[in-house]
């Protein structure tokens, strides 16, 4: 427990322990990030078996490339970046024409048509199982480029800057995609909840 606490408070010690091939350090980083990488990969690939493969490959790649880690980002961000790239590789095998990079207009989503005032929602509604299901469906319906950014920022709790680094997007493109993803989700949820009579 003390060792894990030290790793949590001392990223340099963790990195050195990983480079020294200390088993406890690998156990620690696996515990910290395996579920997060799995969630990210599932959100991108929509395939749990493929996501499990990405988790395994991500940690193998971490071990193989530790000497290339320069410390400009934190180790967690670097690991997310590895998992993101591995997931993108798998996506591109399925969809060779997939574009996730910056582009003019950044792949606009249609303007929202149905929007509710979410501040008026009763608290009970926000914890309702129907809302949770509707949110999951709305996130799954997002186009890949918006879904990836939304999951990293809002589900995994990374900063907008970290999200930009992981996805190799400019900060402004990342903010635009987040904004559009939120608008899309808000409209999708409004329509879903209207359909089930919750609004």
Secondary structure as the mmCIF struct_conf table of DSSP 4:
data_model
#
loop_
_struct_conf.conf_type_id
_struct_conf.id
_struct_conf.beg_label_comp_id
_struct_conf.beg_label_asym_id
_struct_conf.beg_label_seq_id
_struct_conf.end_label_comp_id
_struct_conf.end_label_asym_id
_struct_conf.end_label_seq_id
HELX_RH_AL_P HELX_RH_AL_P1 UNK A 2 UNK A 9
HELX_RH_AL_P HELX_RH_AL_P2 UNK A 11 UNK A 19
TURN_TY1_P TURN_TY1_P1 UNK A 20 UNK A 21
HELX_RH_AL_P HELX_RH_AL_P3 UNK A 23 UNK A 45
HELX_RH_AL_P HELX_RH_AL_P4 UNK A 48 UNK A 65
HELX_RH_3T_P HELX_RH_3T_P1 UNK A 66 UNK A 68
BEND BEND1 UNK A 71 UNK A 73
HELX_RH_AL_P HELX_RH_AL_P5 UNK A 75 UNK A 94
TURN_TY1_P TURN_TY1_P2 UNK A 96 UNK A 97
BEND BEND2 UNK A 101 UNK A 101
HELX_RH_3T_P HELX_RH_3T_P2 UNK A 104 UNK A 106
BEND BEND3 UNK A 107 UNK A 107
HELX_LH_PP_P HELX_LH_PP_P1 UNK A 108 UNK A 112
HELX_RH_3T_P HELX_RH_3T_P3 UNK A 118 UNK A 120
BEND BEND4 UNK A 121 UNK A 121
HELX_RH_AL_P HELX_RH_AL_P6 UNK A 123 UNK A 126
TURN_TY1_P TURN_TY1_P3 UNK A 127 UNK A 127
HELX_RH_AL_P HELX_RH_AL_P7 UNK A 129 UNK A 141
BEND BEND5 UNK A 142 UNK A 142
HELX_RH_AL_P HELX_RH_AL_P8 UNK A 144 UNK A 150
HELX_RH_PI_P HELX_RH_PI_P1 UNK A 151 UNK A 155
BEND BEND6 UNK A 156 UNK A 156
HELX_RH_AL_P HELX_RH_AL_P9 UNK A 160 UNK A 167
TURN_TY1_P TURN_TY1_P4 UNK A 168 UNK A 168
HELX_RH_AL_P HELX_RH_AL_P10 UNK A 171 UNK A 195
TURN_TY1_P TURN_TY1_P5 UNK A 196 UNK A 197
#
